[in-house]
């Protein structure tokens, strides 16, 4: 079977997420199968403020990049941004699989336990997360988001300092234990950075801390392989009806500003 090319779309650029990107590159290299290549692409200006306008401004660039990825011969797009902004629009604009970090992680987490909890290290996205859970029809399975108290300097240092990482993990375990005691069976960090950083935590009192980056990238590989094996692809019967070429071109060539 031919190799697989994945376009990994981060919503931060390398300049503003250097430590994260360094960690992410190494993490992705460990995850993918032999013959799979994954290339990280950022957005500039990056997603720097928790607000719907910021999300949709970045989403527009992501959708354009998904179109570019298909035209350049990539086999799938991984949207490495838990908020999934623009995911459904991108999926309807291209013929290759488009996997969102939030949707893919949540759906897979539901196979690991009956009750899933979203835990947030960066506050401000709570209404967006609740809307995602409703949109994906997971209200009965997913609780939260639960805001965790993490000092920004501790989280920043944890990328490169082992002692800071240990301190971060210890602090988060203490905050996650009451959530697990209240009935949450699977813990999902809400963000590509936190997921990559916390992927080494393992579990909290038996509740796994999910590495959504690994889940989403491996699911992307699986979708490409299934498409090659038996033609499985995105449904075009309803919500993800493929946009006509002229509509795609209008989207690419007619941004309207002030």
N, C-alpha and C positions, 0 to 999 in steps of 0.2 A: 504494500500500500504506500502511496506517495506520502511525502512529508506534509506536515500541517503548519501553516503560518497563522499566528494569532496577533491581532492588533489589540494591545492592552491600553485602554483609554483612561488615564488618570485625570482627575480634575484639578491637580496641582502640577506646576511645572518643576523641572529639575532644580532650578535656581532656588526656589522657595521650599523644596522638599528634598534636599540633597541626601540627608541621612536616610530618609524613608526610601528614596529611589535606590540607593546603594543596597539597602537591606532587601528591597523588593526584587531587584534584579537577581540577587543570589537565591532568594526564596523561590522565584519562578523557575530558575534553572534547575533547582532540586525537584520541582513538582512535575515538569512536563516529561512526556515520553520521549524516547530516542526518536529523532526525526521531526520533532516539533520545535519550531522557533517562535519565540514570543518577543515582541518589540513594544516597549513602553512609549507612549506619546502623551504629552501634557497639554495643558490649556494655559495660555497667557493672555490677559491677566488671569491668575488662578482663582479658584473658588476660595475666597478668604473671609466671607461673612455669611452667617446663617440667615438667609432671607430668600424668599421665592424668586425675586428679581435676579439675584445672583445665580440661582439654580438654573433659571431658564435662559439666561445669557450664556452660561457655559453649555447648557443642553443644546443650543443651536449649533455651537461649534462641534460638539460631539456628533450630532446628526450629520453634519457636513463631512466630518472625518470618517464616519461609517461608510458614506457613499464613496469617499476617496479610497478607503480600505478595499472595498469590493472591486473598484476599478483597477487597483494596483495588484490584485491577485491574492489578497489575504483570504483565508478560508472561514474566519469567524472574527467577531469583535467582542471583546470582554470590556464591559463598562465597569471599571474598578472604582465605583463611587456608590456608596450604599443608598443614597437618596434616589438613584435610578432616574434622575431627571432626563427626559427626552427618550427614554428607553423604548416606549411603545411606538413613538414616531419614527425612530431609527429603524425599528424592526419592520415597519411598513414601507420603508424607503429602499431597502436592499434585499437581495436574494440570499445572502449568507446569514448564518445564525448570529443573533445579537443577544448576548447574555448579560443581565444586570446583576451586580453584586448583591443588592438587597433582595430582589425577588428570588434569585437562585439559592441564596443562603437560607432565606426563610423557608422556602418549600422543602429543601433538603433537611433542614433542622427538624421539621415536623416528622421525618422518618426516624429521628433519633430519640424522640421523647414525646409524650402526650401534651406537655405544656412547655412552651418556649418563651424565654424572656429576652427582650432587647435591652442591652445595657449600653449607656451612652457616656462617653468620656468628654464629649464636646457638646455643651448645652446650646439650645436655641432652635434645634430641629424637631422638637417634640411634636408640634402639630403636623409636620410633614411626615414623620414616622407613623403617627396614628392614621393619617390618610393613606399611606402605603399599605398598612395592615388591612384597612377596610377595602381598598382597591383589589388586593389579592385574595379577598374573601377569607381571611385568616383570623378574624376577630375572636373566634371560639378557641383558637389554638395558641395565639401569641399575646403575651402580656407586655406591658411597658409602653414607652421606654422608661427604664429605671436610671435616673441620673446618678452617676458615681462621682465622688469628690476626689479629683486628682489635681495636684498642683502642676501648672504648666511646665515649670522648670524640671520637675521630676520626670514627667513624660518625655520632655525633650532630651534630657540626659540619658534616659533609658535606652536610646538607640545605640549609644556608643559605650556606655559605662555599665559594667556587669553589676556593680553594687547598687547603682540607681535602678537597674532593672529588677533586681531582687526586692528592693524596697517598694517599687511600684507593684510587683506581683503580690507581696505580702499585704499591702494596703488594699488592693482590689479584692483579694480573697476575703478579707475581713468584712468588706461591704457586700460581697456577693452571697456570703453564707446566709444571712437572713432572707434573701430572695429565694434561695434554694429551699430553706426551711419552710417558706410559705407556699411551696408547691411547684416552683419552676424547675424543670428537669433538664433543660438545655439553655445555655447562655450564649447569646449572640452579640458580640461587640459591634457597634453601629458605625463602621467606617473601615476603609481599606487600610489606613495606617494603624489604627488600634488592632484590627484583626491580625495584621502581619506581626505587630509587636507582641501581641498576647498569644500567638500561636504555640508558644512553648509552655504555656501555663498548664495544659493538660485538662484537669477537671477540678471542680470545687465540690467537695463532699459527694462525689459521684456524678455530678452534672457536668458534662463536657463543655469546655469553652471552645466554641466553633471557630475554625479557621475558614472563613468564607472565601478568602482568596483562593485557597486550594480547591474548595468545592466548585467554585465558578470556573476556574481554569480547566479542571478535569472534566466538568460538564461540557464545556465548549469543545474539548477534544472529542468527547463522546458523541456530541451532536454532529460534528463533522464526519466522524466515522460511520454513524448510522445513516447519514445522508448518502455516503458513498456505497454503503452496503445494500440499502433497500429504498433509497430515495426519500427518507423521512425529512420533512421540511416544515417550516412555519405555515400554519393554516392561512389561506387567503380567502376564507369563506365569510369573514366578518370583520372583527376588530383590527386585524393586521392585513386588510386588503392592500395589495401592492399599489403604490402610487404610480400613475402613468409617467412616462419619461418627461413629458412637457411640464408636469407639476414638479418633478424633481429639479428640473433645470430652473424653473421659476424660483424655487426655494433657494437654490445656490446663487442665483444672479440678481435677485431683487430684495436684498435686505433694505429695510426702510427705517431710517433714523430721523432725528429731529433736523 
